[in-house]
């Protein structure tokens, strides 16, 4: 259940509470409080909430693709604090920024030591960072979205980084539509991250770019897509190569 009150013309308060029950884990109490400030072209939002998450992994009770199972996983409890800001000076320009901090108890986390890969509950994980996003629409047929994410995820007991969490990620999406044609180009650059829980194996920084060209005609959609169009070679995990350039062709007919 949730409720929001407009206290003034520019300020509102929201509160909510969710009660969840999982047969294998018991009850989860999840309160939330939000504050909203609207000042013309500016808007500010702050929220604090708690959530309980269950392990959602294939081999929680069984040995299958992992060398050991872990039947003792508990439900993780997450306390979140988020501040968000949006600014819309023009209809062609929109800016949003947010800062966040999460304190996670009994975090359900994949761990890798040597040749053993499994899931464990880590006592406490801190997740903090900031994200900035910019939408630009200079023309009716063209728009750009740019975003940058700074993320720090650490095991508070060991002060080691959680695996597969790059600290810096930059993304962009370019969309162009002209008559029946459409062109989308998406790119993502991420900094290096650790591939093992001891923080000894680094996966280097990488850039992946995709392109998709579409054509609409009387309920018909034809498209050509290219994933990793530069055909960059990089390692996914322990010297195993990631996907190379992939071409996709398709035809969709709505009738």
C-alpha positions as CSV (number, residue, x, y, z in Angstrom):
1,X,0.0,0.0,0.0
2,X,1.1,3.6,-0.7
3,X,-0.1,7.1,-0.2
4,X,1.0,10.5,-1.4
5,X,0.1,13.9,0.2
6,X,0.5,17.3,-1.6
7,X,1.7,19.5,1.3
8,X,2.3,22.6,-0.7
9,X,2.2,23.6,-4.4
10,X,5.9,22.5,-4.8
11,X,6.3,19.8,-2.1
12,X,4.8,16.4,-1.7
13,X,5.3,13.5,0.7
14,X,4.8,9.9,-0.1
15,X,4.9,6.8,2.2
16,X,4.4,3.1,1.4
17,X,4.7,-0.3,3.0
18,X,5.0,-3.7,1.4
19,X,4.7,-7.0,3.4
20,X,6.1,-10.0,1.5
21,X,6.0,-13.7,2.5
22,X,8.2,-16.4,1.0
23,X,7.6,-19.9,2.1
24,X,11.3,-20.8,2.2
25,X,12.4,-17.5,3.8
26,X,9.6,-16.0,5.9
27,X,8.4,-12.4,6.1
28,X,9.9,-9.3,4.5
29,X,9.0,-5.9,5.8
30,X,9.5,-3.1,3.2
31,X,8.8,0.5,4.2
32,X,9.4,3.5,1.9
33,X,9.3,7.3,2.3
34,X,9.7,9.7,-0.6
35,X,10.0,13.5,-0.8
36,X,9.3,15.4,-4.0
37,X,10.1,19.0,-4.8
38,X,9.0,20.6,-8.0
39,X,10.4,24.1,-8.8
40,X,9.4,25.0,-12.4
41,X,11.9,23.4,-14.7
42,X,13.7,21.7,-11.8
43,X,12.5,18.6,-9.8
44,X,14.1,17.0,-6.9
45,X,13.3,13.6,-5.4
46,X,14.6,11.8,-2.3
47,X,13.7,8.4,-1.1
48,X,14.6,5.9,1.5
49,X,13.3,2.3,1.4
50,X,14.0,-1.2,2.5
51,X,13.5,-4.4,0.5
52,X,14.0,-8.1,0.9
53,X,15.2,-10.1,-2.1
54,X,15.2,-13.9,-2.4
55,X,18.0,-15.8,-4.2
56,X,17.0,-16.3,-7.8
57,X,19.6,-18.7,-9.0
58,X,19.4,-22.1,-10.7
59,X,21.5,-24.2,-8.4
60,X,20.5,-22.9,-4.9
61,X,20.0,-26.5,-3.6
62,X,21.7,-28.6,-6.2
63,X,25.1,-29.3,-7.7
64,X,24.9,-28.8,-11.4
65,X,27.1,-26.4,-13.3
66,X,28.8,-25.4,-10.0
67,X,31.2,-27.5,-8.0
68,X,29.4,-27.1,-4.8
69,X,25.8,-26.1,-3.9
70,X,24.9,-23.7,-1.2
71,X,21.5,-24.7,0.5
72,X,22.0,-22.1,3.3
73,X,21.4,-18.9,1.3
74,X,19.2,-16.5,3.2
75,X,17.0,-13.7,1.9
76,X,19.0,-10.5,1.6
77,X,17.9,-7.2,3.2
78,X,18.6,-4.0,1.3
79,X,18.4,-0.4,2.6
80,X,18.4,2.2,-0.1
81,X,18.9,5.9,-0.1
82,X,18.5,7.8,-3.4
83,X,18.6,11.5,-4.4
84,X,17.5,12.4,-7.9
85,X,17.4,15.7,-9.8
86,X,15.9,16.5,-13.2
87,X,16.1,19.7,-15.2
88,X,14.1,20.4,-18.4
89,X,15.1,23.9,-19.7
90,X,13.9,23.2,-23.2
91,X,11.7,20.6,-24.9
92,X,14.7,19.6,-26.9
93,X,16.9,19.1,-23.8
94,X,16.5,17.1,-20.6
95,X,19.0,16.4,-17.9
96,X,18.8,14.0,-14.9
97,X,21.2,13.1,-12.2
98,X,21.1,10.8,-9.2
99,X,23.2,9.7,-6.3
100,X,22.5,6.4,-4.4
101,X,23.7,4.3,-1.5
102,X,22.7,0.8,-0.6
103,X,23.6,-1.2,2.5
104,X,22.9,-4.9,1.8
105,X,22.9,-7.5,4.6
106,X,23.3,-11.2,3.6
107,X,23.9,-10.2,0.0
108,X,23.3,-13.0,-2.4
109,X,26.5,-12.8,-4.5
110,X,28.3,-15.0,-7.0
111,X,31.8,-15.8,-5.8
112,X,34.8,-17.3,-7.7
113,X,37.9,-18.8,-6.0
114,X,40.2,-20.8,-8.2
115,X,38.0,-23.3,-10.2
116,X,35.1,-23.1,-7.8
117,X,32.1,-20.9,-8.7
118,X,29.2,-20.7,-6.4
119,X,26.7,-18.3,-4.7
120,X,27.2,-17.2,-1.1
121,X,25.7,-14.8,1.4
122,X,28.2,-12.0,2.1
123,X,27.7,-10.4,5.5
124,X,27.5,-6.8,4.3
125,X,27.9,-5.2,0.9
126,X,27.9,-1.4,0.2
127,X,26.7,-0.1,-3.2
128,X,27.2,3.5,-3.9
129,X,27.5,5.8,-6.9
130,X,26.0,8.4,-9.2
131,X,24.4,8.5,-12.6
132,X,24.0,11.3,-15.1
133,X,21.8,11.1,-18.2
134,X,21.2,13.7,-21.0
135,X,18.6,13.6,-23.7
136,X,19.0,15.8,-26.7
137,X,16.4,16.2,-29.5
138,X,17.8,18.9,-31.8
139,X,15.6,17.8,-34.7
140,X,12.2,15.9,-34.9
141,X,14.0,13.1,-36.8
142,X,17.0,12.8,-34.6
143,X,17.7,12.3,-30.9
144,X,20.6,11.4,-28.7
145,X,20.8,9.9,-25.2
146,X,24.0,10.0,-23.2
147,X,24.6,8.5,-19.8
148,X,27.4,7.9,-17.3
149,X,27.4,5.6,-14.3
150,X,29.9,5.6,-11.5
151,X,29.5,2.5,-9.3
152,X,31.4,1.2,-6.3
153,X,30.3,-2.3,-4.9
154,X,32.5,-3.7,-2.1
155,X,32.4,-6.4,0.5
156,X,32.6,-4.4,3.7
157,X,34.3,-7.2,5.7
158,X,37.2,-7.6,3.3
159,X,37.1,-4.3,1.4
160,X,37.4,-6.2,-1.9
161,X,35.3,-5.4,-4.9
162,X,32.4,-7.6,-5.9
163,X,33.1,-9.4,-9.2
164,X,31.9,-8.1,-12.6
165,X,31.1,-4.6,-11.4
166,X,32.9,-2.0,-13.5
167,X,33.5,1.3,-11.8
168,X,32.8,3.5,-14.9
169,X,30.3,2.9,-17.6
170,X,29.4,5.3,-20.4
171,X,26.5,4.6,-22.8
172,X,25.0,6.4,-25.7
173,X,22.1,5.8,-28.1
174,X,21.6,7.7,-31.4
175,X,18.2,7.4,-33.2
176,X,17.5,8.8,-36.7
177,X,14.1,8.4,-38.4
178,X,13.4,9.7,-41.9
179,X,10.2,8.8,-43.8
180,X,10.0,4.9,-43.7
181,X,13.7,4.4,-42.6
182,X,15.1,4.2,-39.1
183,X,18.7,4.0,-37.8
184,X,19.7,3.2,-34.3
185,X,23.3,3.1,-33.0
186,X,24.1,2.1,-29.5
187,X,27.5,2.0,-27.8
188,X,28.8,1.1,-24.4
189,X,32.2,1.6,-22.8
190,X,33.0,0.1,-19.4
191,X,36.2,0.2,-17.4
192,X,38.0,-2.9,-16.2
193,X,36.4,-5.1,-13.5
194,X,37.6,-8.0,-11.4
195,X,36.6,-11.5,-12.4
196,X,37.4,-13.3,-9.2
197,X,36.5,-12.6,-5.6
198,X,40.1,-12.2,-4.5
199,X,40.5,-9.3,-7.0
200,X,43.5,-10.9,-8.8
201,X,42.0,-11.4,-12.3
202,X,41.1,-8.2,-14.3
203,X,38.9,-8.1,-17.3
204,X,40.1,-5.1,-19.3
205,X,38.0,-2.1,-20.4
206,X,35.9,-2.6,-23.5
207,X,33.7,-0.9,-26.0
208,X,30.8,-2.6,-27.7
209,X,28.7,-0.9,-30.4
210,X,25.5,-2.1,-32.2
211,X,23.7,-0.8,-35.3
212,X,20.1,-1.5,-36.4
213,X,18.6,-0.3,-39.7
214,X,14.8,-0.6,-40.2
215,X,12.3,0.0,-43.0
216,X,8.5,0.2,-42.5
217,X,6.1,-0.3,-45.4
218,X,2.3,-0.9,-45.0
219,X,2.4,-3.1,-41.8
220,X,5.7,-4.7,-42.8
221,X,9.0,-4.2,-40.9
222,X,12.3,-5.3,-42.3
223,X,15.5,-4.8,-40.3
224,X,19.2,-5.5,-40.4
225,X,21.1,-5.5,-37.1
226,X,24.9,-5.8,-36.3
227,X,26.1,-6.6,-32.8
228,X,29.7,-5.6,-32.0
229,X,30.0,-4.0,-35.4
230,X,33.7,-3.2,-34.9
231,X,34.3,-6.9,-34.2
232,X,36.3,-6.1,-31.1
233,X,37.9,-9.1,-29.4
234,X,37.9,-9.2,-25.7
235,X,37.8,-11.7,-22.8
236,X,34.6,-12.4,-21.0
237,X,35.9,-14.6,-18.2
238,X,39.2,-16.5,-17.6
239,X,40.5,-16.1,-21.1
240,X,37.3,-17.2,-22.8
241,X,36.4,-14.9,-25.8
242,X,33.3,-12.8,-25.9
243,X,31.0,-12.7,-28.9
244,X,32.3,-11.5,-32.2
245,X,30.5,-9.5,-34.8
246,X,26.9,-10.9,-35.4
247,X,24.6,-10.0,-38.2
248,X,20.8,-10.3,-37.8
249,X,18.2,-10.1,-40.6
250,X,14.4,-10.1,-40.0
251,X,11.0,-9.4,-41.5
252,X,7.9,-8.7,-39.4
253,X,4.4,-8.5,-40.9
254,X,1.4,-7.2,-38.9
255,X,-1.9,-8.4,-40.2
